[in-house]
Amino acid sequence: MNKFLIALLVTIFGFSFSNKAFAKSVIVEKKKNNIVDVVFILDRSGSMGGLESDTIGGFNSMLEKQRKIEGKAFITTVLFDDQYELLHDRVNIAKVNNITEKEYFVRGSTALLDAIGKTIAKEKAIQDTLGKNEKADKVLFVIITDGLENASKEYNSSTVKKLIETQKEKYGWEFLFLGANIDAIETANTIGINAERAVNYKSDSIGTKKNYDTLNKAVEEVRSGKDLDKNWKADIEADYNERNKK
């Protein structure tokens, strides 16, 4: 076989192989749907008393800003004390109603683990049933509480930790944990949320406003397709540290 024929065969084989490799890379590349699911788990136990109007105002202000951002987003909002209420059930951001004092009022004790566990199970079930063109590219959980767990009956720290770690590792879900009157970093760590995604906040009017201003920026960043910056919590952290100096 002469050198010309050998070179020709090598060229043809190489071209064929590169085309197959290219086709394979195109096939395996995941198509983005530009959809983000944002899931809020909000404490409304008795210890939140006195901050009802601040919570309602902060949450609604954040919603209003998010409605103006391009892209699809679906909102789930869970209110919890020792009971569990699903207020918004994966509602398109454009159609989410503001919350009022009729929905957000304080009562009862703190079944934090049950609220987290139930909501993860619910969101996972939804994502599992959606078609490939309807699934969220990113799921962001936001957990806000101002007290220690004291009333859960269905879930414990270990089961919730396993749920969270599975969703993070397998599907890339994000979890943010904002806590007051507790060690938020340690509490978050016990359920599988690392320190970069947890923050202590001051449980008052100023601290509540800081929370929702910060969350608005964080949600916007996630909706833009970017990875959440490690400094997302800087404003909350600075406020907490400044006002807790001894």
C-alpha positions as CSV (number, residue, x, y, z in Angstrom):
1,M,0.0,0.0,0.0
2,N,1.6,3.3,-1.1
3,K,2.1,6.3,1.2
4,F,-0.5,8.3,-0.5
5,L,-3.2,5.7,0.1
6,I,-2.2,5.3,3.8
7,A,-2.3,9.1,4.3
8,L,-5.8,9.3,2.7
9,L,-7.1,6.5,4.9
10,V,-5.7,8.1,8.0
11,T,-7.3,11.5,7.1
12,I,-10.7,9.9,6.4
13,F,-10.6,7.9,9.6
14,G,-9.6,10.9,11.7
15,F,-12.3,13.0,10.2
16,S,-14.9,10.3,10.8
17,F,-13.8,9.9,14.4
18,S,-13.8,13.6,15.2
19,N,-17.3,14.0,13.7
20,K,-18.5,11.2,16.0
21,A,-16.8,12.7,19.0
22,F,-18.3,16.1,18.2
23,A,-21.8,14.5,17.7
24,K,-21.4,12.7,21.0
25,S,-20.5,15.9,22.8
26,V,-23.5,17.7,21.4
27,I,-25.8,14.8,22.4
28,V,-24.6,14.6,26.0
29,E,-24.6,18.4,26.6
30,K,-27.6,19.2,28.8
31,K,-30.0,21.7,27.3
32,K,-30.8,24.5,29.6
33,N,-34.5,25.4,30.2
34,N,-33.7,28.8,31.9
35,I,-36.0,27.8,34.8
36,V,-35.2,28.3,38.5
37,D,-37.2,26.9,41.4
38,V,-36.9,29.0,44.6
39,V,-38.3,27.4,47.7
40,F,-38.8,29.4,50.9
41,I,-39.2,27.8,54.3
42,L,-40.2,30.5,56.7
43,D,-40.5,30.2,60.5
44,R,-43.7,31.6,61.9
45,S,-43.5,30.1,65.4
46,G,-44.3,32.2,68.5
47,S,-40.7,33.5,68.8
48,M,-41.2,35.4,65.6
49,G,-43.7,37.6,67.4
50,G,-43.2,41.4,66.8
51,L,-41.6,40.9,63.3
52,E,-44.7,40.0,61.4
53,S,-45.0,43.2,59.4
54,D,-41.2,43.3,58.8
55,T,-41.3,39.7,57.4
56,I,-44.3,40.4,55.3
57,G,-42.9,43.7,53.9
58,G,-39.5,42.2,53.3
59,F,-40.8,39.1,51.5
60,N,-43.2,41.1,49.3
61,S,-40.6,43.7,48.4
62,M,-38.3,40.8,47.3
63,L,-41.1,39.3,45.2
64,E,-41.8,42.6,43.5
65,K,-38.2,43.0,42.5
66,Q,-38.0,39.4,41.2
67,R,-41.1,39.8,39.1
68,K,-39.2,42.4,37.0
69,I,-36.4,40.0,36.2
70,E,-36.4,38.1,32.9
71,G,-36.5,34.3,32.9
72,K,-38.8,31.7,34.3
73,A,-38.9,31.2,38.1
74,F,-41.3,29.2,40.2
75,I,-41.9,30.0,43.9
76,T,-42.8,27.6,46.6
77,T,-43.4,29.1,50.1
78,V,-43.8,27.0,53.2
79,L,-44.8,28.5,56.6
80,F,-44.1,26.4,59.6
81,D,-44.5,26.3,63.4
82,D,-45.5,23.0,64.9
83,Q,-47.8,22.8,61.8
84,Y,-47.0,22.9,58.1
85,E,-48.7,25.2,55.6
86,L,-47.9,25.2,51.9
87,L,-48.7,28.8,50.9
88,H,-47.3,28.9,47.3
89,D,-47.2,25.5,45.5
90,R,-44.6,26.1,42.7
91,V,-46.3,29.1,41.4
92,N,-44.9,31.1,38.5
93,I,-43.2,34.2,39.9
94,A,-45.5,36.4,37.7
95,K,-48.6,35.0,39.4
96,V,-47.4,34.7,43.0
97,N,-49.7,36.7,45.4
98,N,-48.1,38.9,48.1
99,I,-48.5,37.6,51.6
100,T,-50.6,39.4,54.2
101,E,-51.3,39.2,57.9
102,K,-54.0,36.7,57.0
103,E,-51.3,34.2,55.9
104,Y,-48.3,35.2,58.0
105,F,-49.1,35.2,61.7
106,V,-47.1,33.6,64.6
107,R,-48.1,30.7,66.8
108,G,-46.9,27.4,68.2
109,S,-43.4,25.8,68.4
110,T,-40.7,25.0,65.9
111,A,-40.9,21.9,63.8
112,L,-38.0,22.9,61.6
113,L,-36.8,19.5,60.6
114,D,-40.2,18.3,59.6
115,A,-40.7,21.5,57.5
116,I,-37.4,21.0,55.6
117,G,-37.8,17.2,55.1
118,K,-41.4,17.5,53.8
119,T,-40.5,20.3,51.4
120,I,-37.5,18.5,50.0
121,A,-39.5,15.4,49.4
122,K,-42.2,17.5,47.7
123,E,-39.8,19.4,45.4
124,K,-38.0,16.2,44.5
125,A,-41.3,14.5,43.6
126,I,-42.2,17.5,41.4
127,Q,-38.9,17.5,39.5
128,D,-39.0,13.8,39.0
129,T,-42.4,14.1,37.2
130,L,-41.6,17.1,35.0
131,G,-40.6,16.6,31.4
132,K,-37.0,17.2,30.3
133,N,-38.0,20.6,28.9
134,E,-39.8,21.6,32.1
135,K,-37.3,20.7,34.8
136,A,-35.6,23.5,36.7
137,D,-31.9,24.1,35.9
138,K,-31.4,25.1,39.5
139,V,-33.3,24.6,42.7
140,L,-32.6,27.1,45.5
141,F,-33.9,26.5,49.1
142,V,-34.0,29.4,51.5
143,I,-34.6,28.5,55.2
144,I,-35.2,31.2,57.8
145,T,-35.7,30.4,61.4
146,D,-35.2,32.2,64.7
147,G,-35.2,29.4,67.2
148,L,-34.1,25.8,68.0
149,E,-35.9,22.8,66.7
150,N,-38.3,21.5,69.3
151,A,-41.4,19.9,67.7
152,S,-40.5,17.7,64.8
153,K,-42.0,14.2,64.7
154,E,-41.3,12.8,61.3
155,Y,-37.7,13.8,60.5
156,N,-34.5,14.1,62.5
157,S,-31.2,15.8,61.8
158,S,-29.7,12.6,60.2
159,T,-32.5,12.0,57.8
160,V,-32.6,15.7,56.8
161,K,-28.9,15.8,56.3
162,K,-29.0,12.8,54.0
163,L,-31.8,14.4,52.0
164,I,-29.9,17.7,51.6
165,E,-26.5,16.1,50.8
166,T,-28.2,13.8,48.1
167,Q,-29.9,16.7,46.4
168,K,-26.7,18.8,46.4
169,E,-24.5,16.1,45.1
170,K,-26.9,14.5,42.6
171,Y,-28.7,17.5,41.3
172,G,-26.8,20.6,42.3
173,W,-29.5,22.1,44.5
174,E,-28.5,25.1,46.7
175,F,-29.5,25.5,50.3
176,L,-29.2,28.8,52.3
177,F,-29.8,28.8,56.0
178,L,-30.5,32.1,57.9
179,G,-30.8,31.7,61.7
180,A,-31.3,34.0,64.7
181,N,-31.0,33.3,68.4
182,I,-29.1,30.1,67.6
183,D,-25.7,29.1,66.3
184,A,-26.8,29.2,62.6
185,I,-23.5,27.8,61.3
186,E,-23.5,24.8,63.6
187,T,-27.2,24.1,63.2
188,A,-26.8,24.2,59.4
189,N,-23.8,21.9,59.6
190,T,-25.8,19.3,61.4
191,I,-28.2,19.1,58.5
192,G,-25.7,19.1,55.7
193,I,-25.5,22.8,54.8
194,N,-21.9,24.1,54.9
195,A,-20.7,27.3,56.6
196,E,-20.5,29.3,53.4
197,R,-24.2,28.9,52.9
198,A,-25.3,29.7,56.5
199,V,-25.4,33.0,58.4
200,N,-26.5,34.4,61.8
201,Y,-28.8,37.4,61.7
202,K,-30.1,39.9,64.2
203,S,-33.8,39.1,64.9
204,D,-35.2,42.6,64.7
205,S,-36.6,45.0,62.1
206,I,-33.2,46.0,60.7
207,G,-32.0,42.4,60.6
208,T,-35.1,41.2,58.8
209,K,-34.8,43.8,56.1
210,K,-31.1,42.9,55.6
211,N,-32.2,39.3,55.1
212,Y,-34.6,40.0,52.3
213,D,-32.4,42.6,50.6
214,T,-29.6,40.1,50.6
215,L,-31.8,37.2,49.4
216,N,-33.1,39.3,46.6
217,K,-29.6,39.7,45.3
218,A,-28.8,36.0,45.8
219,V,-31.9,34.9,44.0
220,E,-31.2,37.3,41.1
221,E,-27.7,35.9,40.8
222,V,-28.9,32.3,40.7
223,R,-31.5,33.2,38.1
224,S,-28.9,34.8,35.9
225,G,-27.2,31.4,35.6
226,K,-24.2,32.3,37.7
227,D,-22.8,30.4,40.7
228,L,-23.8,32.0,43.9
229,D,-20.9,34.1,45.2
230,K,-19.3,33.0,48.4
231,N,-19.8,36.5,49.8
232,W,-23.6,36.5,49.2
233,K,-24.1,36.9,53.0
234,A,-21.6,39.7,53.7
235,D,-24.2,42.4,54.5
236,I,-26.1,40.2,57.0
237,E,-22.9,39.0,58.6
238,A,-21.5,42.5,58.9
239,D,-24.7,43.8,60.5
240,Y,-24.9,40.9,62.9
241,N,-21.2,41.2,64.0
242,E,-21.4,45.0,64.4
243,R,-24.4,44.9,66.6
244,N,-23.3,42.0,68.7
245,K,-20.0,43.5,69.8
246,K,-19.5,43.2,73.5
